[in-house]
Structure formats: C-alpha cells, structure tokens
C-alpha cells in the first residue's frame, strides 16, 4: 500500500510538471510560444537523462537514499527557482541564447524527479515473487494513471484560479507525502531479494 501511494504521488507530481510546463513558460515567463514548447521538450530530455542515471545510482546506493535525495533536491530546487519567476520581464525577441537563467533551470529540475519512479518500481518488483509481477504491474499502471490525471486537473485548477507559481508550490505537499511513504516502505524492509 505504501508503494502504491508512492507511485500515485510521484506520477501526480510528474504529470503536473510535464503537462503544465509549456503553459507556465508561455503565460508566466511570457517567452515566445516556440520556446515554451521547446522547454517541454527539454524537460522530457531531463527526465530521460534522470531515468538513465537512476540505474547507475541504484547500483551504488540503497534505493531509499536515491529517492530521498531526489525528492529533497527537487523540493529545494522548487523553492529556489520559483521565486526567480516572479515579476520577470522577458522580451518578445528572447531566444535560448539570451534568455534569463530561470528559463534554463526550470526544465532541468526534471532530472532530479526522474529517478524516483524507476527506483520504487524496481524495489517492489524485486521484492515480490515473479508470479505476482503482472498483477503488480497492473496496479502500477492503474495508480499511475489516476495520479497523473488528478495531478494535471489540480494543477490546471490552481493555475487558473491563482497562479502558475502557486500551482507548482502546491506540489510540495505530495512530495512530502511521497518521501514519508517511501520511508515507511523502507521501514517495512521492502528490499530487493538477493
């Protein structure tokens, strides 16, 4: 149950960022439309790199350290980067060569978020008998889909009613619950079978 909660909360945060980053760039940072779409692509690239590196870090460190580092690092990045997006004035002629620092930092944070999902999935799958893998994979898909849908809806609502910054600040709540669930999961000695 703690694992399914972790999967749900992670995808809730991940999808809210992946879905709303182009809109954040267009409406909050007010960069040209092409840059806002490209920022979404950079975020996807950062996720891909983070997922690739997660395999390397998982071999070197216990999964709970990888997940904790990534969640805390991502939360700190949010708290440092989002204030830079307030009252920012970007010229309509801005491109990637002359953009402010925050334009580069925001999508790169995806690299910190990316290792979490494969880490928790590999731990749970390695901890259960092989005949339960297909059933667990089904649960992963269902809870991930629910989390992704709810995350996008909540972020969209907060984005519309308040601001883009508040929508992303709100992700600190599921991130806190995620790290708490991961710690409980670790305390239950859910570790890969050797």
C-alpha positions as CSV (number, residue, x, y, z in Angstrom):
1,X,0.0,0.0,0.0
2,X,2.8,2.4,0.8
3,X,4.4,1.6,-2.6
4,X,1.1,2.2,-4.5
5,X,0.8,5.5,-2.6
6,X,4.4,6.4,-3.7
7,X,3.6,5.6,-7.3
8,X,0.3,7.6,-7.2
9,X,2.0,10.7,-5.6
10,X,5.0,10.6,-7.9
11,X,3.0,10.5,-11.1
12,X,0.7,13.2,-9.7
13,X,3.7,15.5,-9.4
14,X,5.4,14.3,-12.6
15,X,2.4,14.8,-14.8
16,X,1.5,18.2,-13.4
17,X,5.0,19.4,-14.3
18,X,5.2,17.7,-17.7
19,X,1.7,18.8,-18.7
20,X,1.9,22.4,-17.5
21,X,5.5,23.4,-18.1
22,X,4.8,24.8,-21.6
23,X,1.8,26.8,-20.3
24,X,4.0,28.1,-17.4
25,X,6.6,29.3,-19.9
26,X,4.0,30.9,-22.1
27,X,1.8,32.6,-19.5
28,X,4.1,33.2,-16.5
29,X,7.5,33.7,-18.0
30,X,6.0,35.1,-21.2
31,X,8.6,33.6,-23.5
32,X,7.8,33.1,-27.2
33,X,5.5,30.2,-28.0
34,X,8.2,28.2,-29.7
35,X,10.4,28.4,-26.6
36,X,7.6,27.3,-24.3
37,X,7.1,24.2,-26.4
38,X,10.8,23.6,-26.6
39,X,11.0,23.9,-22.7
40,X,8.6,21.0,-22.5
41,X,11.0,19.0,-24.8
42,X,14.0,20.0,-22.6
43,X,12.0,18.8,-19.5
44,X,11.3,15.5,-21.3
45,X,15.0,15.2,-22.1
46,X,15.9,15.9,-18.5
47,X,13.5,13.1,-17.4
48,X,15.1,10.7,-19.9
49,X,18.6,11.5,-18.6
50,X,17.5,11.2,-15.0
51,X,15.9,7.8,-15.7
52,X,19.1,6.6,-17.4
53,X,21.2,7.8,-14.5
54,X,18.9,6.2,-11.9
55,X,20.2,2.7,-13.0
56,X,23.7,3.8,-12.2
57,X,22.9,5.3,-8.9
58,X,20.7,2.4,-7.8
59,X,23.7,0.1,-8.2
60,X,25.8,2.4,-6.0
61,X,23.3,3.4,-3.3
62,X,20.4,2.0,-1.4
63,X,17.1,2.9,-3.1
64,X,15.8,5.0,-0.2
65,X,18.9,7.2,-0.4
66,X,18.3,7.8,-4.1
67,X,14.6,8.5,-3.6
68,X,15.2,10.8,-0.6
69,X,18.0,12.7,-2.3
70,X,15.8,13.3,-5.4
71,X,12.7,14.3,-3.6
72,X,14.5,16.7,-1.2
73,X,16.7,18.0,-4.1
74,X,13.6,18.7,-6.2
75,X,11.8,20.4,-3.4
76,X,14.8,22.6,-2.7
77,X,15.1,23.4,-6.4
78,X,11.4,24.4,-6.5
79,X,11.9,26.7,-3.5
80,X,15.0,28.3,-5.2
81,X,13.8,28.5,-8.8
82,X,10.1,29.5,-8.4
83,X,10.9,32.9,-6.7
84,X,13.0,33.8,-9.7
85,X,9.9,33.6,-11.9
86,X,8.0,36.4,-10.0
87,X,7.9,39.8,-11.8
88,X,10.2,38.6,-14.5
89,X,10.2,40.6,-17.8
90,X,11.3,38.7,-20.9
91,X,11.5,40.5,-24.2
92,X,9.5,39.1,-27.1
93,X,12.8,38.7,-29.0
94,X,14.2,36.4,-26.3
95,X,15.7,33.1,-27.5
96,X,17.7,30.4,-25.9
97,X,20.9,32.3,-26.5
98,X,19.9,35.4,-24.4
99,X,17.3,34.0,-22.0
100,X,17.5,34.6,-18.2
101,X,18.9,31.8,-16.1
102,X,15.5,30.7,-14.8
103,X,14.4,29.7,-18.3
104,X,17.2,27.1,-18.3
105,X,16.8,25.9,-14.7
106,X,13.1,25.1,-14.6
107,X,13.0,22.2,-17.1
108,X,16.4,20.8,-15.8
109,X,14.8,20.1,-12.5
110,X,13.1,17.1,-14.2
111,X,16.5,15.4,-13.9
112,X,16.0,15.3,-10.1
113,X,12.5,14.0,-10.3
114,X,13.1,11.3,-12.9
115,X,15.0,8.6,-10.9
116,X,12.2,8.3,-8.3
117,X,9.7,6.2,-10.3
118,X,12.1,3.5,-11.6
119,X,13.7,3.2,-8.2
120,X,10.5,2.5,-6.3
121,X,9.1,0.3,-9.1
122,X,12.3,-1.9,-9.3
123,X,12.3,-2.3,-5.5
124,X,8.7,-3.5,-5.3
125,X,9.1,-5.8,-8.3
126,X,12.3,-7.3,-7.0
127,X,10.7,-7.8,-3.6
128,X,7.8,-10.0,-4.7
129,X,7.6,-13.4,-6.3
130,X,7.7,-13.5,-10.1
131,X,4.1,-14.8,-10.4
132,X,2.9,-11.6,-8.8
133,X,4.7,-9.3,-11.2
134,X,1.9,-9.0,-13.8
135,X,-0.7,-8.2,-11.1
136,X,1.6,-5.6,-9.5
137,X,2.4,-4.1,-12.9
138,X,-1.3,-3.7,-13.5
139,X,-1.7,-1.9,-10.1
140,X,1.3,0.3,-11.0
141,X,-0.4,1.3,-14.3
142,X,-3.8,2.0,-12.6
143,X,-2.4,4.0,-9.7
144,X,-0.1,5.9,-12.0
145,X,-2.9,6.8,-14.4
146,X,-5.1,8.0,-11.5
147,X,-2.2,10.1,-10.1
148,X,-1.4,11.6,-13.4
149,X,-5.0,12.5,-14.2
150,X,-5.6,14.0,-10.7
151,X,-2.2,15.9,-10.8
152,X,-3.0,17.5,-14.1
153,X,-6.5,18.5,-13.1
154,X,-5.4,20.0,-9.7
155,X,-2.5,21.9,-11.3
156,X,-4.8,23.2,-14.0
157,X,-7.4,24.4,-11.5
158,X,-4.8,26.2,-9.2
159,X,-3.1,27.6,-12.3
160,X,-6.3,29.2,-13.5
161,X,-7.7,30.3,-10.1
162,X,-4.4,31.5,-8.5
163,X,-1.1,31.5,-10.4
164,X,1.4,29.1,-12.0
165,X,3.8,29.6,-9.2
166,X,1.3,28.5,-6.6
167,X,0.3,25.5,-8.7
168,X,3.9,24.3,-8.6
169,X,4.4,25.2,-5.0
170,X,1.4,23.0,-4.2
171,X,3.5,20.0,-5.4
172,X,5.5,20.3,-2.1
173,X,2.5,18.6,-0.4
174,X,2.5,15.4,-2.4
175,X,6.4,15.4,-2.4
176,X,6.3,15.4,1.4
177,X,3.8,12.6,1.5
178,X,5.9,10.7,-1.1
179,X,9.1,10.8,1.0
180,X,7.1,9.8,4.1
181,X,5.6,6.8,2.2
182,X,9.0,5.8,0.9
183,X,10.4,5.9,4.5
184,X,7.6,3.7,5.7
185,X,8.1,1.4,2.8
186,X,11.8,1.1,3.7
187,X,11.0,0.5,7.4
188,X,8.8,-2.4,6.3
189,X,12.0,-3.9,4.9
190,X,10.8,-3.9,1.3
191,X,14.1,-4.6,-0.3
192,X,15.0,-6.5,-3.4
193,X,15.6,-10.2,-2.8
194,X,19.3,-11.1,-3.2
